[in-house]
Amino acid sequence: MITTFSTSNLNQDCDLSKGQWIPHEGGSLYSNSTCPTISDSKNCLKHGRPNRDFLFWRWKPEGCKLPRFNPKAFLDLVRGKKMSFIGDSVARNHMESLLCLLSMEETPKDIYKDAEDRNRIWYFRDHDFTLSTSWTKFLVAGFERTRANKTGTGIYDIDVDKIDEQWAKDLPNTDIAIVSAGHWFFRPIYIHRGDETIGCIFCNLPNMTQISLKEGFKLVFSAAFTHINGCHNCKDNLVTVLRTYSPSHFENGTWNTGGACGRSIPLRVNEIDQKSSDMELRTSQIEQLEEIKRVSLRKRKFAVLDVTRVMLTRPDGHPDSYWGNKWMKGFNDCTHWCLPGPIDAWSEVLMALLRQRL
C-alpha cells in the first residue's frame, strides 16, 4: 500500500492512515483569532459553536510517531515551489487549513481571486512558495443541463476523455499537485467517452446502463491520473498526491432534509464501518493510482494522503449549523471541516509524505 513508508521522521514502517485520535491538551497550533486568512464559513467558534472539545485531539498512527506540524520546516521544504490543490470545496477547505498553519510562520499575500472566489493564489514571499486552488467538480470536463429559462436541472454530463481545462492548463507550472474529488458525484450524471455514452449514475432509466458510484470514481480518477502521468510539458519532478475521499457525517437526514452532525467527541475505531461506501470510494481511488504506477514507464512521483478512515471517526469536526448560513437557514454543513479542527492533521501527514519525495 502506498501509504506505508518510513522516513527519517518516523521511527519505523507504518501506515499513517491506521491509528486513533488521542487526547491532546495543547490543542491547535492556531486559533480562529490568530489565523489572518481563516475562511468565515469554517470559523465555527465565531459563529457560536458552544464547545471546544473537538480541538483537543491529535491523530496517532499505530506503531509510529507522527511529528507535530512545523510551519517553518514545511516552508523550508517547499521553498521555491508551487503547490496546487485540485478539487472541489473540500480541497479548498484543506488549502485553507494549510494556510492557517503556515501563517504562524509567515503571512502570505493574496495575489489572485477569480470572480466566483473559487480559484485562489497565495504567495509566501520570504520562501518563494506559491499555494493555489484549482477548482473542479469532477476532474474531467462536465456541465449541468439547464432548462429553457436557463436554470439548472441538477443533472450533469461528464466526458472522461476530456480533462477539466482549469487544472489541466495550470498543471505544467505545478511542482506539487494535491488531487481530490467526490462530493459532486451524488447526483444524476451521464458519463460519456467522447461521442459514446457509457452510462449514468443515479438515473434509473430504461435502456441506460447503470453505473455505480464506485465505477464512476474509477473512470474519473483513471482519466485524471492518466493525464498527469502522460503530461509531456509537466515538470520532471512533479509530485502528485491523491487525497482520498473525505466522509460526510449527516445524521437523521441529508444536507437538504434536516441532516445534522452535533456530536462533540470522536468515535472509536470500532464504532465505524470499515466496509462502508466511503471506504469503497477510497479504495477505488487508490486502485486507479496503483494501476497507473504499475503500467507507467515514466515513473512519476505519486503518493496517497489517505484520510478516509482517519476522518470517519470525527463526526464532531464539522461546522454543523455554525457556518454563518444566513442565506440557507436550516441547512447544516456536515461535509466541510471547522478551522481550526481535525482537518489540520491532514497537513501533518502531507508533510511526512513530501519529506520522502522532495
RAKA-V454307 format. One line per field, one symbol per residue. phi: phi as a letter, one per 30 degrees, with the letter a starting at -180 (. if undefined). psi: psi as a letter, one per 20 degrees, with the letter a starting at -180 (. if undefined). burial: 1 if it has 16 or more other C-alpha atoms within 10 Angstrom, else 0. A space follows every 50 residues. Layout:
phi->???
psi->???
burial->???
This chain:
phi->.ddcabbdcbdaeacddcladcebddiddbbdccddcedddcddddcjed cceddcbbdcddiacddddbdddddddceicbcbcclcddddeddddded ddddcbddcdcabddchccbbbbcddchccbbcbdadbicdabcdbdddi ddcicbbbbdcbdededdddedcccbcccaalddddadbdccbidccdlb chchcdibddcdedddeddddddddddddcddcdddcecccdcdecdcbd bikcdcbidbbcdcbdddedcccdcddddddeddddddddddddcdcdhd dbabcccddecedbddccdhccbiddcbejcccccdbdbdlddddeddde ddddddcc
psi->phiorqriipirpqoiipbrpqqohhbqirriiioijppgiimhhhjjph qjhiilqqpoqpjrooqqpohghghhhjpjrpppoobbihggggghghgg ghiigpprpoipprhjlhpqpqpnghjlppprqnppgihrpqqpqqrhjj qqijpqpqoiipqphghhhihhjphopoprrgiiimrppppqncipohaq pkglqqkpppprgghggggghggghggghjohjrqhkpppooorpoqrlp qkrahjkjqrmjqiqqqqhiiqoikrhghggghhghhhghgghgiqihlr oqrpnnighgihjliijrhcimjkliilpipqokgrqqprahhhhhhggg ggghhhi.
burial->00100100010001111111100000111111001011101111101000 00011111111001010011100110111011111111111111111111 11110111000000000011111100101111111111111100000000 00000111111111011100110111111111101001111100000111 11100000011011011111111111011000010001111111111111 00001000111111111010000000011011111111110110000001 11111111111111111111111100000011111111111111111111 11110000
